[in-house]
Amino acid sequence: MATRTTIDGETIKSHGLRVTLAGLGINLALGVLYSWSIISSAIKDAGWGWTAEQRALPYSIACLVFCLVMVPAGRMQDKLGPRLVASLGGVLVGLGMILASFSTSTMGYVLGFGVLAGAGIGFGYASATPPSVKWFPAAKTGMIAGVVVSGFGLASVYAAPLSRWLAASFGLKVMMMSLGIGFLVVVVALAQLLRAPHKALKFEGTVAPTVNAEGMVKKEDFTPGEMLKTVQFYLLWFMYACGAGAGLMIISMCKKINAKAGVGVLAVVALAIGNGGGRIIAGMLSDKLGRQLTMFLFFVAQAIVIVALALVGGKEVPPAVAMIVLSALVGANYGSNLALFPSATKDYYGLKNFGMNYGLVFTAWGIGGFILAQFAARVYDGKIVPEWAGSYSFAFYTSAVLLLVAAVMTFIVKPPHHHELAEA
């Protein structure tokens, strides 16, 4: 993945591979968020008396805090560099998990896992992708973004069985404390390898922007304020909320909906593998096919898979293999969003303010996840449609409709075509 780069015509050493692998490693630690279904099941087994809605709350709050913190974290990453911000993220994740380990109350987990760990994930995640994509030319944006964020999706491959073993062998308290200490050390250590390239960096083969007769060139870099004035931002935001929200809803309950088939933990691992692989595949496809077409394909596929999951999972004894495959496909389609939307943000609004710009777009991920995860929990508890109590099917069908709406919107959203005066 290395590439030759220049500053003022002089070839310089690229740190792109090192930074990309460090970002991948940081996300492998921060992806503990996706193991919440294991933690939730351990809480239920511990007999603390939490309802389904209460067990979904710390996870929902973590998603919401994560996305909101991405905005200031992105700004800090743009101004202060990724190393400091990622280190702060590692400290907050560790402290949050350790704090939660001392509690058996919903509020204790909301504060520790939801607020502190959620904020830490935001600081760390905001610092992993921007420095990585800046080291590579535009033709590799999707692939690099996919590789870096794949770590977040793949985390459950090890975190889910590790969490289950720790909880079964030593109890929930030891599990939370051990993960907190481990992630604090790993994230802070890897953060020291992050480094953004010099602002004057140029890639070989880069073509200067075309100046028209009025002395104007296509605007490449947008400030956050300028981005918020474009209709494309709001279209991307809604599409992201639909795609991410549907996936996060299922991730939060993956082990539970697969329990009847006896493959709860296997389904979580399958979803994680799909989640990580989907990010890389979608990123590479979007470099070849374009962002909008790739988004359309994954939105439609996710809608079909979720409906199939509702139908197959609703059986008295769902077929184990089918549930594992469907879980993996849910993960792959969900994961595509985490590669496609940062790439689209970079394409549409440039690299100069990429950290904060993507932070604003990323709020859709958390808000979509918060709303649909809570919606599904309330449906299951019979608080929205009483006749659907004890089932997630109504929530699944609703999310499938939203995904189809997002798919249609891919034909509407186009890159902004703003112009500015060419530099003398």
N, C-alpha and C positions, 0 to 999 in steps of 0.2 A: 504493500500500500504506500510505500515511500514514493516521493515525487521530488523532482528538482525544483527549487524555488530561487528567486533572485531578489536582491535589494540593490537598486541603482545599477543593474546590470551584472552584479557580482553574485555568483552562485553561493548559496549558504546551505548549511546542514539543516535538514528537516527533522523536527522532533515529533512529527505527526504520529508515527507508529507508537512511540512511548506514551504520548498523551492519550491516544485512543485506547490503548490497553489499560492505562490507569483509570480512565473514565469508565471503561467496561467493568473493571474490578470494583470501583466505588458503587456502581449500580447493582452489582451482584450482592453487595452488602445491604444496600438500601431497599432492595426488593423484598425484605422481610414483610413489607406491607401486604404482599400477596399471599402470605401464609396465615392471614387472619382467620380463615375458615378453620384451620387447625386449632388456633388459640381459642376461638369461639366454642368449638366442640369440647375443648379441655375445660373451659369455664362451665359449660353445661354439665359435664361429668363430675365437676367438683361440687355440684349441688348448691351453688350460690343463689339459686332462685331467680335468675335473670330471665326476662321474657325474650322472645325472638327480636323484638324491636330494641331492647336494651343491649342485646349482644351485637346488634348491627351498629349501635351508636358510636363506640370508639373508632371503629373502622371508617364510618361515614365522616366523622369529625376529622380524622387523620387525612382523608382524601381532600376535604374542604380546606383545611389549614395548609396542607401541602401545596395546593394550587394557588392559594392567596399569597403565601410566602414567596412563591416563584417570582412575583412581580418585584418586590424590593430586592430579593436575592439576585435576580437577573440584572437589576440596576447596579448592585454592588459588584457583581462579577464583571460587568462592563467597565466599571471605574477602578476597582481595587484589585482585579485579577482573580482567577479561579482558585488559587491555592488557599488563600485566607478564608474565602467563603465556604469552600468544601470542608475545610478543617472545622469551622464552626458547625457545619451540618453534622459531622461525625460526633462531636461532643454532645449536641442536643439529642440526637437519636439514642446515644448510649445512656444519657441521663434519664431520658423519658422512659426507656424500657426498664431501667433499674428502679425508678420511682414506682412504676406500675407493679413491679414485683412485690412491693410491700402492701398492696391493697387487694381487697376482695370486693370493693364497691364499684358500681358503674362510674361514678364521678372520678374515682382514683384512676381508672383506666382511660377515661376521657381526657384527664389532665396529662397523664404520663404518656400513653400511647397516642391518643388523639391529638393533643396540642403540642407537647414537646417533641415527640418522635416525628409527628407529622411535619412540624416546622423544620426539624433537622433534615428530613428527607427532601424538603423543598430546597434548602440551601445547598445540599450535596448534589441533587439532580440538576439544579440550575447551573452548576459549575462544570459538569461533565461533558455535555455536548458542544457548547459554543467553542471552547478552545480546540476541540478535536476537528470540527468541520472547517475551522479557519486555516488549518494546516494543509488543506487539500483543495484542488480546483473544483469548480461548480459541477462538472460532470460526475463527480464522486460524492456529492452531497448526500444523496439518499442512502448510498451504501454505508458511508461512514456514520451517519446518524443512526442507521439501523443497527450497525455493529455495537455502537456505544450503548444504546438504550436496550439492546437485547439482554444485557446483563440483568437489568431490572426484572425482565420477564422470566429469565431462566433461574432467578434466585430460589424460587420455590422447589426446584429440582432437588436442592440439598436442604433448604430451610424447612420444608414441610416434613420430611422424614426425621430430620434432626430435632425439630420442635416436638414432634410426636414422641420420639424416644426419650428426650429430656423430661417431658411432662410425665410420661409413664414410669420412668425410672426414678426421678427425683422430685417430681411435683411441679406445678405451674410456676411457683415462686422462683425456683432454681432455674427453670427454663428461661423465664423472662430476664432474670439477672445475668445469666450466662451469655445470652444473646446480646444484651446491652453492652456488657464489657467487651465482648468480641468485636462487635461492630464499631464501637468507639475507637478501638486500637487500629483496626483495619482501615477504616475510612480516613482517619487523620494521617496515617502513614502514606496511603496512596495519594492523598491530596498534595503531598510535597512534590509529586512528579508532574503535576499539571502546570502548563505554561502556554500562554498565548503567543502567537508570532508577532513580529514587529509590524506596525501599521503599514509600513511601506512595502511589505512583501508582495511580490508579483510572481505569477506562475508562468512558466514557459508556454508560449503559444497564446497568451492572453491578447485579445484584440481590443484596441482602444474604442470607446463608445463613439458612435456616429453623430456628428454635429450637423443639424439641419440648416436650412437657409436662414433661419432667424437666430442662429447661434445657440440653439437649445439642444440638450441631450436628454435621453431617457433618464429619469430619476432612479438611482439605484438604492440609495439609503434613505430611509424614512425615520424620523424621530417618533417616539411613542405617540405624541400628540398628533402628528401628521397621519400616522397609521389609523388612529381612532376616528379620523375624519373620512376614511374610505369605507365604502359599502362592503368591500371584500372582507374586511376584518370581521364584520358581523355575520356574514355568510359562513366563513371558516369557523367562527366560534360556535354557531349553532350546529354545524355538521360534526364538529369535534365533540360537542356535548352529547349528541345522539350516539355516535360510534363508541366513544369511551364509556359513557354512562351504561350502555347495554352490557358491555364486557365487565365492568366493575361490579355491576349488580350480580352477575353470575359468579364472579370470583369470590364475592363475599359469602356465598352459600354453597360453593362447589362441593365441599365434602358432604354437606347435608343432603343435597339433591341426588347424590350418588350413593347414599347410604343403603337404600333398598336393594341396590344391585351388588352391594358388598365390596365396592371398589372406591370408597371415599378418598383414601390417601393416594391411590394410583391415579384417580381422576385429577387430583390436584397437581400431581407431578406431570401428567399428560398435558394439562392445561398450561403449565409453566413451560414445557418444551415447545408447545405450539406458540405460546406467547413470545418466547425469545426468537424462535425460527421465523415467525410471521413478520417480525420487525426487520430482519435482515432481507427476507424475500421481497417484502413490500418496498423497502428502500431501493433495492437493486432494480426491481421492476419499474419503479417510478422514474429512475434515471433513464430507462429505455422507452417506456410507454407514455410518460408524462404523469404528473401528480393527479390530475382530475380523473383520467381514465382508470388509474389504479385505485383511487378512492371509490369510484363507482363499483368496480368489481368486488372489492372487499365489503362494501356496505350491503350489496345484494346478497353476497354469500353469507354474511353474518345473519341477515334476516331469515334466510332459509334454514340455517343451522339452529337458530334459537327456536323457531317453530318446531323443527324436528325434535329438539331437546324436550320441549313441552309435551309433545305427543308420546315420544318413547319413554320419557321419565315418568309419565302419568300412569304407566302400566303397573299392575300389582307387583310384578317382579321384572323390572327392566333388564334387558339383555346387557350383561356386563361389558362385552366388547364394544357394543354400539355406544354405550354411555362414555366409555373411555375415548373412543374416536371423536364423538361429538364434543367432548370437553376439550380435546386437543384443537379441534377446528374453531371452537369459540375463542380459545386463547390466541390462535394464529390470526384470526380476523380482528380481534381486539388489538393485538400487538401492532398490527399494521398502522393504526392511528398514531402510535408513538414514534413512528419513523416518518410517516407522510406529512403530518402537520408541522413539525419543526422544519422539515425540508421546504414545505410550501411557504412558511413564514420567511425563511431565508431568501427564497426565490422572489417573493413579492416585495419584501421590505428591506433586504440587504443585510450585511454583516455588522455594520458599525454599531447598531443598537440592538443586535440580535438577542442578547440576553434578556433585556427588559421587554422587548417586543414579543418574544415567544412566551415570556412570563404572563403577559396579558392574554395571549391566545390560550395559554395553558389553563387559565381559570375555568375554561369550558370543561376540561377534564374533571376537575374536582367538583364543580357544581353539578355536572351531569351525573357523576358517580354518587354524590350525596343524595340527590333527588331520587334517582332510580333505585338505589340500595334501600333507602328508607321507604320508598313506595312499595317495593316488593315485600319488605318485612311487615308493613301495615296490611298489605293484601293477605299475607299468610295468617296474620293474627285476626283477620276478619273485620278490620276497622274501616275498610273502604267499600268492598263488595262482599257482604256477609256470606253469600252463597258460594264464594270462592275461598272461604276460610280453610286453612290447612293445605293450600295449594299455591304454587307460584305461577301457574299457567297464565292467569289473567295479566300479570306483570310481564311475562315473556311475550305474549301477543302484542301488548302495548308497545314494548320496546322494538319489536319487529316492524311495526307501522312507522315508528320514528326513524328507523334505519332506512326504510324505503323512501321517506321524505328527504332524508339526507342524500340518498343516491340520486334523486331527481335534481337536487340543488347543485350537483357536480356539473350539470350542463349549463348552469347559470354563472357560477363563479369564474372569473377570469383575472389574470394579473393586472394590477393597476398600470395605467399608461400615462403617468404624470411626467412632466418635463421640467427642466430647470436650466438656467444659463450655464453654458460650458465654462470651465475654469480657463483663465487666460494662460 
